[in-house]
Amino acid sequence: MPEALYYDLAGAATPETIRELLTITSPSHLLYGTDYPYVKAPILVRNLSALKNNLQDIVPQDVDQVL
C-alpha cells in the first residue's frame, strides 16, 4: 500500500533517503513540508535547498513535481 502514502522530506533530504524512498514510491509522493517545524526556519530553508539539489541529481525530470 505504499502508493497511498506520501513522504515528508523536510528533515531528511539526503540522496540516500531519496534513493531508498524511490524504491517504494514515485517522485510524486515525495513532499517537502511539515505541519510543525521542529527545527528553526534557516535550517528548513537550507534543507529545502539541499533537497532540490539532491533531486536534480537523482530525478531531474520530476523536481518540479516534488517541489
Summary of the structure (lengths in Angstrom):
residues: 67
radius of gyration: 11.4
end to end distance: 23.3
largest distance: 34.6
contacts: 172
relative contact order: 0.23
helix: 57%
strand: 6%
